[in-house]
Amino acid sequence: MNKFQLPRVATPKDPLRLAVLISGSGSGMAALLSHQQTSNCSHLTKLVVSNIHGVRGLQRAKNFAVRTEVVELKLDMERTTHEDLIHEILELYEIEAIILSGYMRILSPTFVEKWEGRILNIHPSLLPNFPGAHPHKDAIKAGVKKSGCTVHFVDSGVDSGVIIAQSEANILPEDTVETLQNRIKKLEHVLYPSVIDAFSEGRLEIIENSKVIIHDR
């Protein structure tokens, strides 16, 4: 049996209500917000949540007139308490799906279970290769010829959820971590919104919890 509980099929007139979770500059989030405002898509970002005060992504969200919340993990706060606070805010805003965009925390199995099938992430490598926090450095060090980005469902592991889609980029001999990161970011800003389109329109078909087919419109 398929364990995923995918969200409802949305329409431009009744878009899927998204929350984007960030921890930094929010460049991917900004690309998504721009896509939503310039295309007739079936999803809408109602809320941006950061776990860090003062990051650039918060101002970027405000520039798009999107509501923001900051939920910091304080020193004396349990991880589950932090996630419970986030969950309460998501329910308050009637959020239907979560988009991770540079969110630098691993979500607990308890939180993921509540949202399974309704949390997406994008990772800057061709998973399952080079998961974790330093994929560009790891790819260059390994001497591979290609890298890229991967959109996947979130599970309780580290970048280990079911893969939805990938885009590839060549690794050039002269590449540094920064140049490779910049090239792959351009791919991310195209791939992620397009996958979220398919996700919100009910065009993802999950086969045996291990493979995803994206159907055309």
Beta strands, then each sheet from edge to edge (+ up, - down):
strand 1: 16-22
strand 2: 43-50
strand 3: 67-70
strand 4: 97-100
strand 5: 119-123
strand 6: 146-153
strand 7: 163-170
strand 8: 204-207
strand 9: 211-214
sheet 1: 3+ 2+ 1+ 4+ 5+ 6- 7+
sheet 2: 8+ 9-
end
